[in-house]
Amino acid sequence: MVEEKGHLPWQRPWKRNESFPCNIDRPKDSYKGINFWILISQDRKSPYWLTNNQVKKFGGKVKIDEKGNKEQGTMIVFWKFLNDKSDDSGKKKIPFLRYYFVYNADQIEGIDHKIPQTETENIPLDFNPVDAAEMILEEMPMPRTMIAHGFNRAAYSPFFDKIEMPDKTAFVGVEEYYSTLFHELSHATGHESRVNRKDAFGAGFGRENYSKEELVAEISASFLCNMAGIEKTIDNSAAYLGSWLKRLKADPKLLVMAASAAQKASDYILDA
């Protein structure tokens, strides 16, 4: 049980890096939405992308592949809502969509001097997998392809049914990596194609449904860590749960309900 006073604050268990896809002119502003997933799926070495006009502006040129053809660009989309000029009230909006191609920096020659120099934290280079945790991931009914690494955050997107994770080596320890991944996988079990937890997603931060869903994910992650023999992260989990004490005090049944849902989530992941 988490004590109301004296518990340690939750600590982010990974270190930030700059490996997410972004435009070369805006290195701190990563691509979002479907563009992010399009670019991350290309598995390119550099996080930096350029339009054809930027390639020309920087004096670069597209590399030639082994077949003697120019490297192919990757199509991304741009959309926004514009004012409908036929609407005198100015309230009506119409969607505007266009697409264009971008090139990864490693597809371009002659622009090395234009590639931003990013500062990254000193992160550990070794990652020794926990066999029991890897077995859980290997045998779970969800595809591991739904997990994407290289982010500065850990999150589950119900819209794309994808999990965003920092790189494995960005974590302060291997146990913290699995604990965080189990947390996000537990969120993913709430998808309608799986356990289908009603009202699991869409609630704003701090609201009751959000509080319950976070409890479900963290308790489920604790169950899974226990199954994998991971005990090191228990203090951080306790601190995380402690952040929801006000909600627990306002609704004592919330913990019981969350624990029951967490058991179903972990059972799903364990294919039990």
C-alpha positions in Angstrom: 0.0 0.0 0.0 1.3 3.5 -0.9 1.6 5.8 2.1 0.1 9.3 1.6 3.2 11.1 3.0 6.8 10.4 2.4 6.6 8.4 -0.8 9.2 9.2 -3.5 8.1 11.2 -6.5 7.8 9.3 -9.8 10.9 9.6 -12.0 11.0 9.3 -15.8 13.0 6.1 -16.3 14.5 7.0 -19.7 16.8 9.7 -21.0 15.8 11.9 -23.9 17.4 11.7 -27.3 16.9 13.4 -30.7 16.2 10.5 -33.0 12.6 11.3 -34.0 11.9 12.4 -37.7 11.9 16.1 -38.3 12.4 18.7 -41.0 16.0 19.7 -41.2 15.1 23.4 -40.8 13.0 22.6 -37.6 15.0 20.0 -35.7 13.0 20.5 -32.5 9.6 20.1 -34.2 9.0 16.5 -35.0 6.6 15.3 -37.7 3.2 14.4 -36.2 0.2 12.2 -36.9 0.4 9.9 -40.0 3.5 11.6 -41.3 5.4 10.4 -38.2 4.5 6.8 -38.9 5.2 7.1 -42.6 8.7 8.4 -41.9 9.6 6.2 -39.0 8.6 3.2 -41.1 11.3 4.0 -43.6 14.0 3.0 -41.1 16.5 5.6 -42.2 19.7 6.4 -40.3 19.1 10.2 -40.0 16.2 11.8 -38.3 16.4 14.8 -40.7 14.2 15.1 -43.8 14.2 17.7 -46.6 11.9 18.8 -49.4 13.1 19.0 -52.9 13.4 22.7 -52.6 15.5 22.4 -49.5 17.9 20.0 -51.3 18.4 22.6 -54.0 18.6 25.5 -51.5 21.4 23.7 -49.6 23.3 22.9 -52.8 22.8 19.1 -52.4 21.8 16.4 -54.8 19.9 13.2 -54.5 22.1 10.1 -54.5 22.1 7.5 -57.2 21.1 4.0 -56.2 22.8 0.8 -57.3 20.5 0.6 -60.4 21.6 4.0 -61.6 18.4 5.7 -60.6 17.8 8.6 -58.2 16.8 7.7 -54.7 13.1 7.8 -54.2 11.5 10.4 -52.0 8.8 9.6 -49.4 5.3 11.0 -49.8 3.8 12.8 -46.7 0.7 14.9 -46.4 -0.2 18.4 -45.2 -3.6 19.5 -44.3 -5.4 22.3 -42.5 -8.8 24.0 -42.3 -9.4 27.1 -44.4 -12.1 29.7 -44.1 -14.9 29.1 -46.5 -15.1 32.4 -48.4 -18.8 31.7 -49.4 -19.7 31.8 -45.7 -20.3 35.4 -44.5 -20.2 34.4 -40.9 -16.6 33.2 -41.2 -17.3 30.2 -39.1 -17.5 27.6 -41.8 -14.3 25.7 -42.5 -13.2 23.5 -45.4 -10.4 21.0 -45.3 -7.3 21.6 -47.5 -5.1 18.7 -48.3 -1.9 18.4 -50.3 0.9 15.9 -50.5 4.6 16.3 -51.3 7.8 14.3 -51.2 10.7 14.5 -48.7 14.1 12.9 -48.7 16.1 11.6 -45.7 19.5 13.3 -45.2 21.3 10.1 -45.8 19.8 10.1 -49.4 21.4 13.5 -50.1 25.0 14.4 -51.0 26.7 17.6 -50.3 24.7 18.8 -47.2 26.8 17.5 -44.3 27.5 21.1 -43.3 23.8 21.8 -43.0 22.9 18.9 -40.8 22.2 20.1 -37.2 24.5 19.0 -34.5 22.2 17.5 -31.8 23.2 17.3 -28.2 22.2 14.0 -26.6 22.6 12.7 -23.1 25.2 10.2 -22.3 23.2 7.0 -22.4 24.2 3.4 -21.7 25.2 1.3 -24.7 24.5 -2.2 -23.4 21.1 -3.7 -23.2 20.9 -7.2 -21.8 17.4 -8.7 -22.4 15.5 -10.3 -19.5 14.6 -13.8 -20.9 11.3 -14.1 -19.0 10.2 -10.7 -20.2 11.2 -11.4 -23.8 9.2 -14.7 -23.6 6.1 -12.7 -22.5 6.6 -10.3 -25.5 7.2 -13.2 -27.9 4.1 -15.2 -26.9 1.6 -12.3 -26.4 -1.3 -12.2 -28.8 -0.5 -8.6 -29.9 2.0 -8.1 -32.7 5.4 -6.7 -31.7 5.3 -4.6 -34.9 2.9 -2.3 -33.1 5.8 -1.1 -30.9 8.0 1.7 -32.4 11.2 2.9 -30.8 13.1 6.2 -31.2 10.7 8.5 -29.3 11.2 10.9 -26.5 8.2 9.6 -24.7 6.3 6.4 -23.9 2.7 6.4 -25.1 0.0 4.3 -26.6 -2.1 5.8 -29.5 -5.5 4.1 -29.7 -6.2 5.9 -33.0 -3.2 4.2 -34.7 -3.1 1.3 -32.3 0.6 1.9 -32.0 3.0 2.1 -29.0 5.7 4.8 -28.9 8.8 4.0 -26.9 12.2 5.6 -26.4 15.1 3.5 -27.6 16.0 0.6 -25.3 19.4 2.1 -24.5 17.8 5.4 -23.4 16.5 3.8 -20.3 18.3 4.0 -17.0 18.1 0.2 -16.7 16.8 -2.8 -18.5 14.1 -3.4 -15.9 12.7 0.1 -16.4 12.4 -0.6 -20.1 10.2 -3.6 -19.6 8.2 -2.0 -16.9 7.4 1.0 -19.2 6.7 -1.2 -22.2 4.4 -3.5 -20.1 2.5 -0.3 -19.0 1.9 0.8 -22.6 1.0 -2.7 -23.7 -1.5 -2.8 -20.9 -3.1 0.4 -22.3 -3.2 -1.3 -25.7 -5.3 -4.2 -24.3 -8.2 -1.7 -23.9 -8.6 -1.5 -27.6 -12.0 -2.6 -28.9 -10.3 -5.5 -30.8 -9.0 -6.9 -27.5 -10.4 -6.6 -24.0 -12.4 -3.5 -25.1 -12.4 -1.5 -21.8 -15.2 0.9 -22.1 -14.3 4.6 -21.7 -10.6 3.7 -21.5 -9.6 6.3 -24.0 -10.5 9.9 -24.9 -10.9 11.3 -21.4 -8.9 14.3 -20.5 -5.9 14.2 -18.2 -6.9 14.1 -14.5 -10.5 13.0 -15.1 -11.9 9.9 -13.5 -11.7 7.6 -16.5 -8.1 8.7 -17.2 -7.2 8.1 -13.6 -8.7 4.6 -13.7 -7.0 3.7 -17.0 -3.6 4.8 -15.6 -4.1 2.7 -12.5 -5.1 -0.3 -14.7 -2.0 0.1 -16.8 0.4 0.5 -13.9 -1.1 -2.4 -11.8 -1.1 -4.6 -14.9 2.6 -3.7 -15.6 3.4 -4.6 -12.0 1.7 -8.0 -12.4 3.7 -8.6 -15.6 7.0 -7.5 -14.0 6.3 -9.9 -11.2 5.8 -12.7 -13.7 9.1 -11.8 -15.3 11.0 -11.7 -12.0 11.5 -7.9 -12.2 11.4 -6.3 -8.8 13.7 -3.3 -9.2 10.9 -1.0 -10.5 8.4 -1.5 -7.6 9.4 1.8 -5.9 8.8 3.8 -9.0 5.5 2.0 -9.6 4.4 2.8 -6.0 5.3 6.4 -6.5 3.3 6.5 -9.8 0.3 5.0 -8.1 0.7 7.4 -5.2 0.2 10.3 -7.6 -3.5 9.2 -7.9 -4.1 9.1 -4.1 -6.7 12.0 -4.3 -8.8 10.0 -6.7 -8.5 6.9 -4.6 -9.6 8.7 -1.5 -12.6 10.2 -3.4 -13.7 6.8 -4.7 -12.3 3.9 -2.7 -13.9 1.4 -5.2 -11.7 2.8 -7.9 -8.7 0.7 -6.9 -10.7 -2.5 -6.7 -12.2 -1.9 -10.1 -8.8 -1.0 -11.6 -7.1 -4.0 -10.1 -9.8 -6.3 -11.6 -9.4 -4.6 -15.0 -5.6 -4.9 -14.6 -5.8 -8.6 -14.1 -7.8 -9.0 -17.3 -5.2 -6.8 -19.1 -2.2 -8.8 -17.9 -4.1 -12.1 -18.6 -4.6 -11.0 -22.1 -1.0 -10.2 -22.6 0.0 -13.5 -21.0 -2.6 -15.2 -23.3 -3.9 -16.9 -20.1 
